[in-house]
């Protein structure tokens, strides 16, 4: 269902690009470029909302996690403030750790490790395994 809604928005995107976003950007220095940025932000927000309400698999949650980065970059373009750089690093730093943790969790799903039997070549000698 979410795929058809997204395809429908792609059909709506040119209307948003040429009419709605261009009208919102009419008072800027470069209305065409700023309108294209606004239309792209609208598309990105629509994709986030559709994926948020239709997420069922790990891939969907990874998409939502990774979609925060272009959202922050769009906010950086639309915001002209020096304090935003610090806030961007404050939010983006933990996001990188979250993405790494999510990938480690995803890799561990379904992984089965066989216990190492004593006396095999891979097992350390018994004297080295005890804490004395």
Helices and strands as residue ranges (DSSP letters): H 2-15, I 16-20, H 21-24, H 31-54, H 58-78, H 83-108, H 126-129
